[in-house]
Amino acid sequence: MTKLQDWLDNNDKTVADMARFCDVKHTVALRWANGARIPSRENMQKIYEYTGGAVDANSFYNINSANRKELNNEENTHGN
């Protein structure tokens, strides 16, 4: 799971580059990069494509493998 701003920094890309690729205003892309906004499903797909799959929805929702196990355990406990 890679944070969007980290990916941009590590790949010498700017928020403006990403905004152009995603066809959104710079301020919108900046909010995604700094974590102030979560992109729509359509824009998450564009970000995924732009970053070659390095940044995905989990990058915005902070769901890691430990959290997934915990969520699965809760579903199994309450889902029966």
N, CA, C and O atoms as a Maestro MAE file, in Angstrom:
{
 s_m_m2io_version
 :::
 2.0.0
}

f_m_ct {
 s_m_title
 :::
 protein
 m_atom[320] {
  # First column is atom index #
  i_m_mmod_type
  r_m_x_coord
  r_m_y_coord
  r_m_z_coord
  i_m_residue_number
  s_m_chain_name
  s_m_pdb_residue_name
  s_m_pdb_atom_name
  i_m_atomic_number
  :::
  1 25 0.851 -1.174 0.000 1 A "MET " " N  " 7
  2 3 0.000 0.000 0.000 1 A "MET " " CA " 6
  3 2 0.894 1.234 0.000 1 A "MET " " C  " 6
  4 15 1.717 1.423 0.896 1 A "MET " " O  " 8
  5 25 0.723 2.041 -0.988 2 A "THR " " N  " 7
  6 3 1.522 3.249 -1.131 2 A "THR " " CA " 6
  7 2 0.613 4.471 -1.060 2 A "THR " " C  " 6
  8 15 -0.432 4.512 -1.709 2 A "THR " " O  " 8
  9 25 1.002 5.434 -0.295 3 A "LYS " " N  " 7
  10 3 0.265 6.691 -0.244 3 A "LYS " " CA " 6
  11 2 0.519 7.460 -1.534 3 A "LYS " " C  " 6
  12 15 1.611 7.397 -2.099 3 A "LYS " " O  " 8
  13 25 -0.481 8.174 -1.986 4 A "LEU " " N  " 7
  14 3 -0.388 8.888 -3.255 4 A "LEU " " CA " 6
  15 2 0.752 9.903 -3.260 4 A "LEU " " C  " 6
  16 15 1.545 9.921 -4.202 4 A "LEU " " O  " 8
  17 25 0.857 10.742 -2.242 5 A "GLN " " N  " 7
  18 3 1.916 11.755 -2.226 5 A "GLN " " CA " 6
  19 2 3.291 11.111 -2.212 5 A "GLN " " C  " 6
  20 15 4.215 11.607 -2.856 5 A "GLN " " O  " 8
  21 25 3.435 10.004 -1.481 6 A "ASP " " N  " 7
  22 3 4.710 9.290 -1.469 6 A "ASP " " CA " 6
  23 2 5.057 8.784 -2.864 6 A "ASP " " C  " 6
  24 15 6.203 8.885 -3.302 6 A "ASP " " O  " 8
  25 25 4.059 8.237 -3.558 7 A "TRP " " N  " 7
  26 3 4.299 7.732 -4.910 7 A "TRP " " CA " 6
  27 2 4.730 8.875 -5.833 7 A "TRP " " C  " 6
  28 15 5.679 8.734 -6.604 7 A "TRP " " O  " 8
  29 25 4.031 9.996 -5.749 8 A "LEU " " N  " 7
  30 3 4.382 11.154 -6.586 8 A "LEU " " CA " 6
  31 2 5.821 11.588 -6.310 8 A "LEU " " C  " 6
  32 15 6.596 11.808 -7.241 8 A "LEU " " O  " 8
  33 25 6.175 11.708 -5.042 9 A "ASP " " N  " 7
  34 3 7.521 12.138 -4.668 9 A "ASP " " CA " 6
  35 2 8.585 11.153 -5.154 9 A "ASP " " C  " 6
  36 15 9.617 11.556 -5.691 9 A "ASP " " O  " 8
  37 25 8.325 9.871 -4.963 10 A "ASN " " N  " 7
  38 3 9.308 8.852 -5.331 10 A "ASN " " CA " 6
  39 2 9.457 8.646 -6.839 10 A "ASN " " C  " 6
  40 15 10.437 8.063 -7.302 10 A "ASN " " O  " 8
  41 25 8.481 9.129 -7.591 11 A "ASN " " N  " 7
  42 3 8.506 8.943 -9.042 11 A "ASN " " CA " 6
  43 2 8.671 10.258 -9.799 11 A "ASN " " C  " 6
  44 15 8.417 10.333 -11.001 11 A "ASN " " O  " 8
  45 25 9.099 11.289 -9.079 12 A "ASP " " N  " 7
  46 3 9.332 12.605 -9.680 12 A "ASP " " CA " 6
  47 2 8.144 13.107 -10.496 12 A "ASP " " C  " 6
  48 15 8.299 13.658 -11.586 12 A "ASP " " O  " 8
  49 25 6.958 12.899 -9.934 13 A "LYS " " N  " 7
  50 3 5.722 13.385 -10.552 13 A "LYS " " CA " 6
  51 2 5.148 14.471 -9.662 13 A "LYS " " C  " 6
  52 15 5.418 14.518 -8.462 13 A "LYS " " O  " 8
  53 25 4.364 15.329 -10.257 14 A "THR " " N  " 7
  54 3 3.732 16.399 -9.497 14 A "THR " " CA " 6
  55 2 2.225 16.171 -9.436 14 A "THR " " C  " 6
  56 15 1.662 15.386 -10.198 14 A "THR " " O  " 8
  57 25 1.602 16.869 -8.521 15 A "VAL " " N  " 7
  58 3 0.150 16.833 -8.436 15 A "VAL " " CA " 6
  59 2 -0.439 17.348 -9.749 15 A "VAL " " C  " 6
  60 15 -1.459 16.837 -10.212 15 A "VAL " " O  " 8
  61 25 0.190 18.346 -10.345 16 A "ALA " " N  " 7
  62 3 -0.290 18.885 -11.622 16 A "ALA " " CA " 6
  63 2 -0.247 17.825 -12.720 16 A "ALA " " C  " 6
  64 15 -1.165 17.739 -13.535 16 A "ALA " " O  " 8
  65 25 0.822 17.012 -12.747 17 A "ASP " " N  " 7
  66 3 0.908 15.924 -13.730 17 A "ASP " " CA " 6
  67 2 -0.287 14.978 -13.576 17 A "ASP " " C  " 6
  68 15 -0.947 14.619 -14.550 17 A "ASP " " O  " 8
  69 25 -0.541 14.591 -12.343 18 A "MET " " N  " 7
  70 3 -1.629 13.663 -12.082 18 A "MET " " CA " 6
  71 2 -2.979 14.292 -12.400 18 A "MET " " C  " 6
  72 15 -3.858 13.627 -12.947 18 A "MET " " O  " 8
  73 25 -3.149 15.552 -12.067 19 A "ALA " " N  " 7
  74 3 -4.409 16.246 -12.346 19 A "ALA " " CA " 6
  75 2 -4.698 16.254 -13.842 19 A "ALA " " C  " 6
  76 15 -5.837 16.045 -14.260 19 A "ALA " " O  " 8
  77 25 -3.676 16.493 -14.638 20 A "ARG " " N  " 7
  78 3 -3.858 16.470 -16.098 20 A "ARG " " CA " 6
  79 2 -4.261 15.078 -16.570 20 A "ARG " " C  " 6
  80 15 -5.175 14.934 -17.382 20 A "ARG " " O  " 8
  81 25 -3.581 14.055 -16.061 21 A "PHE " " N  " 7
  82 3 -3.882 12.685 -16.459 21 A "PHE " " CA " 6
  83 2 -5.325 12.316 -16.089 21 A "PHE " " C  " 6
  84 15 -6.036 11.689 -16.874 21 A "PHE " " O  " 8
  85 25 -5.740 12.713 -14.894 22 A "CYS " " N  " 7
  86 3 -7.075 12.360 -14.399 22 A "CYS " " CA " 6
  87 2 -8.154 13.315 -14.881 22 A "CYS " " C  " 6
  88 15 -9.341 13.087 -14.648 22 A "CYS " " O  " 8
  89 25 -7.744 14.385 -15.552 23 A "ASP " " N  " 7
  90 3 -8.661 15.394 -16.073 23 A "ASP " " CA " 6
  91 2 -9.498 16.014 -14.955 23 A "ASP " " C  " 6
  92 15 -10.723 16.104 -15.036 23 A "ASP " " O  " 8
  93 25 -8.782 16.441 -13.901 24 A "VAL " " N  " 7
  94 3 -9.430 17.136 -12.785 24 A "VAL " " CA " 6
  95 2 -8.649 18.415 -12.490 24 A "VAL " " C  " 6
  96 15 -7.524 18.590 -12.959 24 A "VAL " " O  " 8
  97 25 -9.250 19.291 -11.718 25 A "LYS " " N  " 7
  98 3 -8.569 20.514 -11.312 25 A "LYS " " CA " 6
  99 2 -7.416 20.183 -10.374 25 A "LYS " " C  " 6
  100 15 -7.450 19.192 -9.644 25 A "LYS " " O  " 8
  101 25 -6.403 21.029 -10.409 26 A "HIS " " N  " 7
  102 3 -5.231 20.850 -9.561 26 A "HIS " " CA " 6
  103 2 -5.621 20.756 -8.087 26 A "HIS " " C  " 6
  104 15 -5.085 19.926 -7.353 26 A "HIS " " O  " 8
  105 25 -6.548 21.600 -7.658 27 A "THR " " N  " 7
  106 3 -6.939 21.600 -6.244 27 A "THR " " CA " 6
  107 2 -7.571 20.269 -5.832 27 A "THR " " C  " 6
  108 15 -7.389 19.823 -4.699 27 A "THR " " O  " 8
  109 25 -8.301 19.641 -6.731 28 A "VAL " " N  " 7
  110 3 -8.914 18.342 -6.433 28 A "VAL " " CA " 6
  111 2 -7.816 17.301 -6.240 28 A "VAL " " C  " 6
  112 15 -7.829 16.549 -5.265 28 A "VAL " " O  " 8
  113 25 -6.873 17.260 -7.169 29 A "ALA " " N  " 7
  114 3 -5.770 16.295 -7.077 29 A "ALA " " CA " 6
  115 2 -4.916 16.552 -5.841 29 A "ALA " " C  " 6
  116 15 -4.431 15.609 -5.216 29 A "ALA " " O  " 8
  117 25 -4.730 17.810 -5.486 30 A "LEU " " N  " 7
  118 3 -3.962 18.155 -4.297 30 A "LEU " " CA " 6
  119 2 -4.638 17.610 -3.040 30 A "LEU " " C  " 6
  120 15 -3.964 17.113 -2.138 30 A "LEU " " O  " 8
  121 25 -5.958 17.702 -2.981 31 A "ARG " " N  " 7
  122 3 -6.695 17.169 -1.828 31 A "ARG " " CA " 6
  123 2 -6.558 15.658 -1.732 31 A "ARG " " C  " 6
  124 15 -6.480 15.114 -0.631 31 A "ARG " " O  " 8
  125 25 -6.529 14.970 -2.877 32 A "TRP " " N  " 7
  126 3 -6.300 13.522 -2.859 32 A "TRP " " CA " 6
  127 2 -4.909 13.235 -2.310 32 A "TRP " " C  " 6
  128 15 -4.732 12.377 -1.445 32 A "TRP " " O  " 8
  129 25 -3.923 13.969 -2.827 33 A "ALA " " N  " 7
  130 3 -2.524 13.710 -2.454 33 A "ALA " " CA " 6
  131 2 -2.263 13.967 -0.976 33 A "ALA " " C  " 6
  132 15 -1.483 13.249 -0.350 33 A "ALA " " O  " 8
  133 25 -2.912 14.989 -0.412 34 A "ASN " " N  " 7
  134 3 -2.657 15.279 1.003 34 A "ASN " " CA " 6
  135 2 -3.640 14.577 1.942 34 A "ASN " " C  " 6
  136 15 -3.598 14.786 3.154 34 A "ASN " " O  " 8
  137 25 -4.519 13.748 1.385 35 A "GLY " " N  " 7
  138 3 -5.427 12.948 2.199 35 A "GLY " " CA " 6
  139 2 -6.671 13.659 2.682 35 A "GLY " " C  " 6
  140 15 -7.403 13.127 3.517 35 A "GLY " " O  " 8
  141 25 -6.925 14.860 2.167 36 A "ALA " " N  " 7
  142 3 -8.093 15.616 2.602 36 A "ALA " " CA " 6
  143 2 -9.381 15.096 1.962 36 A "ALA " " C  " 6
  144 15 -10.465 15.287 2.513 36 A "ALA " " O  " 8
  145 25 -9.270 14.446 0.813 37 A "ARG " " N  " 7
  146 3 -10.434 13.907 0.099 37 A "ARG " " CA " 6
  147 2 -10.120 12.510 -0.416 37 A "ARG " " C  " 6
  148 15 -8.976 12.190 -0.739 37 A "ARG " " O  " 8
  149 25 -11.155 11.690 -0.486 38 A "ILE " " N  " 7
  150 3 -11.029 10.370 -1.086 38 A "ILE " " CA " 6
  151 2 -11.635 10.456 -2.488 38 A "ILE " " C  " 6
  152 15 -12.761 10.927 -2.649 38 A "ILE " " O  " 8
  153 25 -10.899 10.009 -3.492 39 A "PRO " " N  " 7
  154 3 -11.407 10.096 -4.871 39 A "PRO " " CA " 6
  155 2 -12.638 9.213 -5.094 39 A "PRO " " C  " 6
  156 15 -12.862 8.233 -4.383 39 A "PRO " " O  " 8
  157 25 -13.414 9.588 -6.087 40 A "SER " " N  " 7
  158 3 -14.547 8.749 -6.492 40 A "SER " " CA " 6
  159 2 -14.012 7.435 -7.059 40 A "SER " " C  " 6
  160 15 -12.816 7.306 -7.319 40 A "SER " " O  " 8
  161 25 -14.881 6.486 -7.243 41 A "ARG " " N  " 7
  162 3 -14.482 5.195 -7.814 41 A "ARG " " CA " 6
  163 2 -13.837 5.390 -9.190 41 A "ARG " " C  " 6
  164 15 -12.813 4.778 -9.494 41 A "ARG " " O  " 8
  165 25 -14.434 6.234 -10.004 42 A "GLU " " N  " 7
  166 3 -13.895 6.500 -11.344 42 A "GLU " " CA " 6
  167 2 -12.490 7.098 -11.256 42 A "GLU " " C  " 6
  168 15 -11.593 6.697 -11.998 42 A "GLU " " O  " 8
  169 25 -12.306 8.044 -10.360 43 A "ASN " " N  " 7
  170 3 -10.991 8.671 -10.233 43 A "ASN " " CA " 6
  171 2 -9.980 7.753 -9.559 43 A "ASN " " C  " 6
  172 15 -8.785 7.837 -9.846 43 A "ASN " " O  " 8
  173 25 -10.439 6.879 -8.671 44 A "MET " " N  " 7
  174 3 -9.513 5.892 -8.096 44 A "MET " " CA " 6
  175 2 -8.960 4.992 -9.199 44 A "MET " " C  " 6
  176 15 -7.788 4.616 -9.174 44 A "MET " " O  " 8
  177 25 -9.807 4.650 -10.161 45 A "GLN " " N  " 7
  178 3 -9.356 3.832 -11.283 45 A "GLN " " CA " 6
  179 2 -8.292 4.587 -12.084 45 A "GLN " " C  " 6
  180 15 -7.294 3.999 -12.500 45 A "GLN " " O  " 8
  181 25 -8.504 5.873 -12.298 46 A "LYS " " N  " 7
  182 3 -7.519 6.676 -13.033 46 A "LYS " " CA " 6
  183 2 -6.197 6.757 -12.263 46 A "LYS " " C  " 6
  184 15 -5.124 6.656 -12.857 46 A "LYS " " O  " 8
  185 25 -6.274 6.936 -10.959 47 A "ILE " " N  " 7
  186 3 -5.064 6.997 -10.127 47 A "ILE " " CA " 6
  187 2 -4.339 5.659 -10.176 47 A "ILE " " C  " 6
  188 15 -3.114 5.614 -10.280 47 A "ILE " " O  " 8
  189 25 -5.090 4.581 -10.101 48 A "TYR " " N  " 7
  190 3 -4.514 3.234 -10.180 48 A "TYR " " CA " 6
  191 2 -3.759 3.068 -11.499 48 A "TYR " " C  " 6
  192 15 -2.636 2.563 -11.520 48 A "TYR " " O  " 8
  193 25 -4.375 3.490 -12.581 49 A "GLU " " N  " 7
  194 3 -3.731 3.411 -13.901 49 A "GLU " " CA " 6
  195 2 -2.500 4.316 -13.965 49 A "GLU " " C  " 6
  196 15 -1.452 3.910 -14.467 49 A "GLU " " O  " 8
  197 25 -2.629 5.531 -13.460 50 A "TYR " " N  " 7
  198 3 -1.533 6.496 -13.510 50 A "TYR " " CA " 6
  199 2 -0.309 5.995 -12.754 50 A "TYR " " C  " 6
  200 15 0.827 6.208 -13.178 50 A "TYR " " O  " 8
  201 25 -0.556 5.326 -11.628 51 A "THR " " N  " 7
  202 3 0.552 4.862 -10.786 51 A "THR " " CA " 6
  203 2 0.971 3.429 -11.098 51 A "THR " " C  " 6
  204 15 1.786 2.852 -10.379 51 A "THR " " O  " 8
  205 25 0.430 2.863 -12.145 52 A "GLY " " N  " 7
  206 3 0.780 1.495 -12.504 52 A "GLY " " CA " 6
  207 2 0.354 0.491 -11.449 52 A "GLY " " C  " 6
  208 15 0.982 -0.556 -11.296 52 A "GLY " " O  " 8
  209 25 -0.703 0.803 -10.726 53 A "GLY " " N  " 7
  210 3 -1.235 -0.099 -9.707 53 A "GLY " " CA " 6
  211 2 -0.619 0.068 -8.330 53 A "GLY " " C  " 6
  212 15 -1.006 -0.632 -7.394 53 A "GLY " " O  " 8
  213 25 0.324 0.973 -8.189 54 A "ALA " " N  " 7
  214 3 0.987 1.156 -6.890 54 A "ALA " " CA " 6
  215 2 0.069 1.813 -5.862 54 A "ALA " " C  " 6
  216 15 0.181 1.534 -4.669 54 A "ALA " " O  " 8
  217 25 -0.827 2.672 -6.307 55 A "VAL " " N  " 7
  218 3 -1.763 3.349 -5.410 55 A "VAL " " CA " 6
  219 2 -3.160 2.850 -5.755 55 A "VAL " " C  " 6
  220 15 -3.629 3.000 -6.883 55 A "VAL " " O  " 8
  221 25 -3.818 2.251 -4.758 56 A "ASP " " N  " 7
  222 3 -5.162 1.725 -4.980 56 A "ASP " " CA " 6
  223 2 -6.095 2.237 -3.884 56 A "ASP " " C  " 6
  224 15 -5.704 3.076 -3.072 56 A "ASP " " O  " 8
  225 25 -7.312 1.736 -3.862 57 A "ALA " " N  " 7
  226 3 -8.293 2.211 -2.885 57 A "ALA " " CA " 6
  227 2 -7.817 2.021 -1.455 57 A "ALA " " C  " 6
  228 15 -8.091 2.862 -0.600 57 A "ALA " " O  " 8
  229 25 -7.110 0.934 -1.180 58 A "ASN " " N  " 7
  230 3 -6.608 0.705 0.171 58 A "ASN " " CA " 6
  231 2 -5.649 1.799 0.611 58 A "ASN " " C  " 6
  232 15 -5.504 2.050 1.808 58 A "ASN " " O  " 8
  233 25 -5.003 2.442 -0.326 59 A "SER " " N  " 7
  234 3 -4.093 3.536 0.004 59 A "SER " " CA " 6
  235 2 -4.845 4.709 0.633 59 A "SER " " C  " 6
  236 15 -4.275 5.472 1.412 59 A "SER " " O  " 8
  237 25 -6.117 4.848 0.294 60 A "PHE " " N  " 7
  238 3 -6.923 5.942 0.830 60 A "PHE " " CA " 6
  239 2 -7.691 5.542 2.080 60 A "PHE " " C  " 6
  240 15 -7.957 6.372 2.949 60 A "PHE " " O  " 8
  241 25 -8.047 4.258 2.163 61 A "TYR " " N  " 7
  242 3 -8.847 3.794 3.293 61 A "TYR " " CA " 6
  243 2 -8.018 3.174 4.398 61 A "TYR " " C  " 6
  244 15 -8.556 2.791 5.437 61 A "TYR " " O  " 8
  245 25 -6.709 3.068 4.188 62 A "ASN " " N  " 7
  246 3 -5.789 2.535 5.199 62 A "ASN " " CA " 6
  247 2 -6.174 1.136 5.682 62 A "ASN " " C  " 6
  248 15 -6.105 0.835 6.874 62 A "ASN " " O  " 8
  249 25 -6.575 0.298 4.745 63 A "ILE " " N  " 7
  250 3 -6.889 -1.091 5.094 63 A "ILE " " CA " 6
  251 2 -5.667 -1.924 4.771 63 A "ILE " " C  " 6
  252 15 -5.321 -2.116 3.605 63 A "ILE " " O  " 8
  253 25 -5.014 -2.419 5.813 64 A "ASN " " N  " 7
  254 3 -3.846 -3.274 5.602 64 A "ASN " " CA " 6
  255 2 -4.223 -4.714 5.914 64 A "ASN " " C  " 6
  256 15 -5.364 -4.986 6.289 64 A "ASN " " O  " 8
  257 25 -3.293 -5.628 5.767 65 A "SER " " N  " 7
  258 3 -3.610 -7.043 5.944 65 A "SER " " CA " 6
  259 2 -4.074 -7.351 7.368 65 A "SER " " C  " 6
  260 15 -4.944 -8.203 7.548 65 A "SER " " O  " 8
  261 25 -3.527 -6.695 8.373 66 A "ALA " " N  " 7
  262 3 -3.960 -6.930 9.748 66 A "ALA " " CA " 6
  263 2 -5.402 -6.476 9.938 66 A "ALA " " C  " 6
  264 15 -6.193 -7.165 10.582 66 A "ALA " " O  " 8
  265 25 -5.745 -5.319 9.379 67 A "ASN " " N  " 7
  266 3 -7.117 -4.820 9.478 67 A "ASN " " CA " 6
  267 2 -8.083 -5.734 8.737 67 A "ASN " " C  " 6
  268 15 -9.201 -5.959 9.199 67 A "ASN " " O  " 8
  269 25 -7.658 -6.264 7.587 68 A "ARG " " N  " 7
  270 3 -8.521 -7.167 6.824 68 A "ARG " " CA " 6
  271 2 -8.833 -8.416 7.631 68 A "ARG " " C  " 6
  272 15 -9.976 -8.872 7.644 68 A "ARG " " O  " 8
  273 25 -7.829 -8.978 8.310 69 A "LYS " " N  " 7
  274 3 -8.049 -10.168 9.129 69 A "LYS " " CA " 6
  275 2 -9.046 -9.864 10.234 69 A "LYS " " C  " 6
  276 15 -9.940 -10.663 10.514 69 A "LYS " " O  " 8
  277 25 -8.889 -8.707 10.857 70 A "GLU " " N  " 7
  278 3 -9.801 -8.316 11.930 70 A "GLU " " CA " 6
  279 2 -11.213 -8.154 11.402 70 A "GLU " " C  " 6
  280 15 -12.164 -8.616 12.033 70 A "GLU " " O  " 8
  281 25 -11.370 -7.501 10.243 71 A "LEU " " N  " 7
  282 3 -12.692 -7.330 9.644 71 A "LEU " " CA " 6
  283 2 -13.301 -8.676 9.279 71 A "LEU " " C  " 6
  284 15 -14.490 -8.896 9.507 71 A "LEU " " O  " 8
  285 25 -12.507 -9.579 8.718 72 A "ASN " " N  " 7
  286 3 -13.004 -10.905 8.365 72 A "ASN " " CA " 6
  287 2 -13.445 -11.669 9.603 72 A "ASN " " C  " 6
  288 15 -14.472 -12.347 9.578 72 A "ASN " " O  " 8
  289 25 -12.682 -11.570 10.682 73 A "ASN " " N  " 7
  290 3 -13.061 -12.245 11.923 73 A "ASN " " CA " 6
  291 2 -14.377 -11.714 12.474 73 A "ASN " " C  " 6
  292 15 -15.208 -12.485 12.955 73 A "ASN " " O  " 8
  293 25 -14.571 -10.389 12.405 74 A "GLU " " N  " 7
  294 3 -15.814 -9.800 12.872 74 A "GLU " " CA " 6
  295 2 -16.981 -10.280 12.012 74 A "GLU " " C  " 6
  296 15 -18.042 -10.611 12.540 74 A "GLU " " O  " 8
  297 25 -16.792 -10.319 10.693 75 A "GLU " " N  " 7
  298 3 -17.858 -10.786 9.800 75 A "GLU " " CA " 6
  299 2 -18.210 -12.230 10.098 75 A "GLU " " C  " 6
  300 15 -19.386 -12.592 10.117 75 A "GLU " " O  " 8
  301 25 -17.206 -13.056 10.329 76 A "ASN " " N  " 7
  302 3 -17.457 -14.466 10.608 76 A "ASN " " CA " 6
  303 2 -18.173 -14.650 11.949 76 A "ASN " " C  " 6
  304 15 -19.007 -15.545 12.091 76 A "ASN " " O  " 8
  305 25 -17.852 -13.811 12.922 77 A "THR " " N  " 7
  306 3 -18.462 -13.906 14.240 77 A "THR " " CA " 6
  307 2 -19.911 -13.427 14.192 77 A "THR " " C  " 6
  308 15 -20.793 -14.065 14.767 77 A "THR " " O  " 8
  309 25 -20.159 -12.322 13.520 78 A "HIS " " N  " 7
  310 3 -21.495 -11.710 13.486 78 A "HIS " " CA " 6
  311 2 -22.340 -12.206 12.326 78 A "HIS " " C  " 6
  312 15 -23.563 -12.067 12.341 78 A "HIS " " O  " 8
  313 25 -21.704 -12.772 11.340 79 A "GLY " " N  " 7
  314 3 -22.424 -13.178 10.142 79 A "GLY " " CA " 6
  315 2 -23.138 -14.508 10.262 79 A "GLY " " C  " 6
  316 15 -23.905 -14.866 9.368 79 A "GLY " " O  " 8
  317 25 -22.917 -15.253 11.330 80 A "ASN " " N  " 7
  318 3 -23.530 -16.583 11.475 80 A "ASN " " CA " 6
  319 2 -24.866 -16.529 12.135 80 A "ASN " " C  " 6
  320 15 -25.503 -17.565 12.326 80 A "ASN " " O  " 8
  :::
 }
 m_bond[319] {
  # First column is bond index #
  i_m_from
  i_m_to
  i_m_order
  :::
  1 1 2 1
  2 2 3 1
  3 3 4 2
  4 3 5 1
  5 5 6 1
  6 6 7 1
  7 7 8 2
  8 7 9 1
  9 9 10 1
  10 10 11 1
  11 11 12 2
  12 11 13 1
  13 13 14 1
  14 14 15 1
  15 15 16 2
  16 15 17 1
  17 17 18 1
  18 18 19 1
  19 19 20 2
  20 19 21 1
  21 21 22 1
  22 22 23 1
  23 23 24 2
  24 23 25 1
  25 25 26 1
  26 26 27 1
  27 27 28 2
  28 27 29 1
  29 29 30 1
  30 30 31 1
  31 31 32 2
  32 31 33 1
  33 33 34 1
  34 34 35 1
  35 35 36 2
  36 35 37 1
  37 37 38 1
  38 38 39 1
  39 39 40 2
  40 39 41 1
  41 41 42 1
  42 42 43 1
  43 43 44 2
  44 43 45 1
  45 45 46 1
  46 46 47 1
  47 47 48 2
  48 47 49 1
  49 49 50 1
  50 50 51 1
  51 51 52 2
  52 51 53 1
  53 53 54 1
  54 54 55 1
  55 55 56 2
  56 55 57 1
  57 57 58 1
  58 58 59 1
  59 59 60 2
  60 59 61 1
  61 61 62 1
  62 62 63 1
  63 63 64 2
  64 63 65 1
  65 65 66 1
  66 66 67 1
  67 67 68 2
  68 67 69 1
  69 69 70 1
  70 70 71 1
  71 71 72 2
  72 71 73 1
  73 73 74 1
  74 74 75 1
  75 75 76 2
  76 75 77 1
  77 77 78 1
  78 78 79 1
  79 79 80 2
  80 79 81 1
  81 81 82 1
  82 82 83 1
  83 83 84 2
  84 83 85 1
  85 85 86 1
  86 86 87 1
  87 87 88 2
  88 87 89 1
  89 89 90 1
  90 90 91 1
  91 91 92 2
  92 91 93 1
  93 93 94 1
  94 94 95 1
  95 95 96 2
  96 95 97 1
  97 97 98 1
  98 98 99 1
  99 99 100 2
  100 99 101 1
  101 101 102 1
  102 102 103 1
  103 103 104 2
  104 103 105 1
  105 105 106 1
  106 106 107 1
  107 107 108 2
  108 107 109 1
  109 109 110 1
  110 110 111 1
  111 111 112 2
  112 111 113 1
  113 113 114 1
  114 114 115 1
  115 115 116 2
  116 115 117 1
  117 117 118 1
  118 118 119 1
  119 119 120 2
  120 119 121 1
  121 121 122 1
  122 122 123 1
  123 123 124 2
  124 123 125 1
  125 125 126 1
  126 126 127 1
  127 127 128 2
  128 127 129 1
  129 129 130 1
  130 130 131 1
  131 131 132 2
  132 131 133 1
  133 133 134 1
  134 134 135 1
  135 135 136 2
  136 135 137 1
  137 137 138 1
  138 138 139 1
  139 139 140 2
  140 139 141 1
  141 141 142 1
  142 142 143 1
  143 143 144 2
  144 143 145 1
  145 145 146 1
  146 146 147 1
  147 147 148 2
  148 147 149 1
  149 149 150 1
  150 150 151 1
  151 151 152 2
  152 151 153 1
  153 153 154 1
  154 154 155 1
  155 155 156 2
  156 155 157 1
  157 157 158 1
  158 158 159 1
  159 159 160 2
  160 159 161 1
  161 161 162 1
  162 162 163 1
  163 163 164 2
  164 163 165 1
  165 165 166 1
  166 166 167 1
  167 167 168 2
  168 167 169 1
  169 169 170 1
  170 170 171 1
  171 171 172 2
  172 171 173 1
  173 173 174 1
  174 174 175 1
  175 175 176 2
  176 175 177 1
  177 177 178 1
  178 178 179 1
  179 179 180 2
  180 179 181 1
  181 181 182 1
  182 182 183 1
  183 183 184 2
  184 183 185 1
  185 185 186 1
  186 186 187 1
  187 187 188 2
  188 187 189 1
  189 189 190 1
  190 190 191 1
  191 191 192 2
  192 191 193 1
  193 193 194 1
  194 194 195 1
  195 195 196 2
  196 195 197 1
  197 197 198 1
  198 198 199 1
  199 199 200 2
  200 199 201 1
  201 201 202 1
  202 202 203 1
  203 203 204 2
  204 203 205 1
  205 205 206 1
  206 206 207 1
  207 207 208 2
  208 207 209 1
  209 209 210 1
  210 210 211 1
  211 211 212 2
  212 211 213 1
  213 213 214 1
  214 214 215 1
  215 215 216 2
  216 215 217 1
  217 217 218 1
  218 218 219 1
  219 219 220 2
  220 219 221 1
  221 221 222 1
  222 222 223 1
  223 223 224 2
  224 223 225 1
  225 225 226 1
  226 226 227 1
  227 227 228 2
  228 227 229 1
  229 229 230 1
  230 230 231 1
  231 231 232 2
  232 231 233 1
  233 233 234 1
  234 234 235 1
  235 235 236 2
  236 235 237 1
  237 237 238 1
  238 238 239 1
  239 239 240 2
  240 239 241 1
  241 241 242 1
  242 242 243 1
  243 243 244 2
  244 243 245 1
  245 245 246 1
  246 246 247 1
  247 247 248 2
  248 247 249 1
  249 249 250 1
  250 250 251 1
  251 251 252 2
  252 251 253 1
  253 253 254 1
  254 254 255 1
  255 255 256 2
  256 255 257 1
  257 257 258 1
  258 258 259 1
  259 259 260 2
  260 259 261 1
  261 261 262 1
  262 262 263 1
  263 263 264 2
  264 263 265 1
  265 265 266 1
  266 266 267 1
  267 267 268 2
  268 267 269 1
  269 269 270 1
  270 270 271 1
  271 271 272 2
  272 271 273 1
  273 273 274 1
  274 274 275 1
  275 275 276 2
  276 275 277 1
  277 277 278 1
  278 278 279 1
  279 279 280 2
  280 279 281 1
  281 281 282 1
  282 282 283 1
  283 283 284 2
  284 283 285 1
  285 285 286 1
  286 286 287 1
  287 287 288 2
  288 287 289 1
  289 289 290 1
  290 290 291 1
  291 291 292 2
  292 291 293 1
  293 293 294 1
  294 294 295 1
  295 295 296 2
  296 295 297 1
  297 297 298 1
  298 298 299 1
  299 299 300 2
  300 299 301 1
  301 301 302 1
  302 302 303 1
  303 303 304 2
  304 303 305 1
  305 305 306 1
  306 306 307 1
  307 307 308 2
  308 307 309 1
  309 309 310 1
  310 310 311 1
  311 311 312 2
  312 311 313 1
  313 313 314 1
  314 314 315 1
  315 315 316 2
  316 315 317 1
  317 317 318 1
  318 318 319 1
  319 319 320 2
  :::
 }
}
